[in-house]
Amino acid sequence: MEDHKKTFDAVAESRKWKEAVGKKIEGMTPEEIVAYFDRAAVRRRFEEALRRAEQAGKGESEAGE
């Protein structure tokens, strides 16, 4: 069996996500936590993060030309 190095560590990424979310919801009321995890709100934050990542990637590729 060949050894290969992982390019993505799902466990480490999950741990980072859980820690980041824990910091964000710390001190929130139960109602605020429910609103934070609302499906529509989660989708909006995800799409915004994708847009920022795409714009950052475009800025880097244009700077390299």
N, C-alpha and C positions, 0 to 999 in steps of 0.2 A: 504494500500500500504506500502510495506516495505521500510525503508530508507537504503540506502547503500552508502558507501563512494566511490567516483570515484577514480580509480587507475590511470587514465590518464585524464588530463585536456587539451583538444584539443585547447581551446581558448588561454590558457596560453602558450602552446607550439608554436602556430602560432605567438603569440606576440613576443616570444623570437626569433623565426626564422626571423621575419620581422625586428626586431632591429639589429640582427647580420648581415643580408644581407645589411641593410642600412649603417652600419658601413663599411662593405667591399667595397661597391660601391661608397662610398662618395669620391668625388674628381676624379672619373673615367670619361673619355670622353664618349660620347654616343656610340662610336664604341667599347670601352672596356666593357661597360655595356652589349651591345648586345652579345659580345663574352663570357662574364661571364655567361649569361643565355642560351647560345647555348645548345641544347638538348644533343649533344654528350659530351660536356664538363661537363654538370650537371651529366650525367650518370657516367662518369669517377670519379668525386669527390664523388658521392654516393657510388660507388663500393669500392673506396679506404677507405672511412670512415667505411664501413662494414668490410673490411679486418682488419683495425686497431682495431675495436671493438671486432672482433672474436679473434684476437691475444691477446688482453688485457684480454678477458674472459678466454682463455686457460692458460695464465700466472697465473691468480688468482686461477684457479682450481688446477693447478699443485703445486702451493705454499701451498695450503690447505691440500695436501695429506701428 
